[in-house]
Amino acid sequence: MKLHGITLDFDDIKTCGLLPDLCANWDHRSEELSEIDALAQYWDTNISTILGKTNKIIIGNMGNKSIIYSADKEAISVIKDVFKELEISTISYHDIDHYEHYITHDYFKYCFLH
C-alpha cells in the first residue's frame, strides 16, 4: 500500500533549503538541524493542527527523520494544506518498521487494510 505525506529530515541540510526562514539564525558549524528550535516548533505545531482535523495518519520518527503519512484522501489533503511549503512524497506502508515504538498514531492498526 502506498502512503502519501511528509518526511522532514533533521540530518539533511537540504531541509533548510526547503524552509529557509526557519534556519535563518542557524550556525551550521556549531549545531545540528535537530537543535533548531524554529524547525522543531514548525513540525510540532503542524502536527498538532493535523491531529485536530484527522486521526487517519501514521506519525513518528525514523532515525532523525520525522514522518507523517496517510492513505486516506481527506487526511492527505489536510497534510498538504498544513505543510504548504513542502512537497508531498510517497512511501510504501511496508517500508515502515511497525515493530519499533516510534509510531505515535498508526490508524492502520484499527482497520483491515493490511
N, C-alpha and C positions, 0 to 999 in steps of 0.2 A: 504494500500500500504506500502511495506517495503522500507526503505531508508538505504543506506549504507554510512558510513563516520566515522568521528572522534568526540569524546567528550573529551575535556580537562577540568578536574575538578580541579578548583583552591581551593576547600575546602578539597581535599583528598591528604594526604601526599604520597600516592602511586604514584601520578603523578611524584614526584621527583624520585621515583624508576624507572619509565619508561624513564625519561630524566635526568639522574644523572649529566651530565656535566652542565646543566643549573642551578642546585641547589647547585653547589659546594661551593659557598660562602654564602649560606643562613643559618641564625641562627634561627632555628625553635622556640626558646624561645621568640624571640622579634618581629617576622614578620609573616604576613600571606603569604600564597603562592601567592596571587594576588599582593603582593608587590615585587616579584622577577622580576626585570626588564628584565633579560635574558629570562625568561619564557614568559613574555608578548611580548617581541620582537620576539621570536621564532614564537608565534602564529600569530602576525600581519604580519610578513614577509612572512610566508607560505600562509596566506590568500590572500595577495596581489599577490603572484605568481599564485595561483589558479585562482583568478579573471582575471588575464592576459591571461588565457588559456580557461576559460569557465565561463558562467554565469548561467549554469543549476544546481544551487545549492541552498540549504537553509542554511543560515548562521545567527547566532545570539547568544544570551545568555539565559540560563535558570538558574536563580539564579547565582551562581558562576561558572557555567559550560558554557564553550564556545562550540558551536556546528557548524559543517559543514557536511551536508549530501546531498545525491542526489539519484535519482532513475535512472538516465541516466548512461549507462555503460561507456561511454567515460569520463564523469565527475568523476565517481567513480575511474576510472583508474588514472586520474590526481591527485585526493586526495591521493591515495595510493602512487604514485610516489613522491609527495611533502612531505607527512608525513611518510617517510620511517621507522622512529623509532617507530611509533605507530601502533597498530593493528586496522584494520577496524572493526567497530561494526555495528549492525543493530538495527533500531528503527522503530516504526510504524509512518506513517505520522500523524495519529490521536492523537499520544502522544504529539504532539507539539501544544501548545496553540496559535492558529492563531489570537486570539483577542488581544493578547499582542502586544506591539510595539517593541519587541526585534528583530524581523526578519528584517535584512537589505536587504536581497535579497531572494525572495521566487518565484522561477520560476514557481511553480505550479499555481500561480495566473493567469498566462498568457497562460495556456493551459487547456485542457478539461479533465485532469486526475482525478479530484476529484469529 
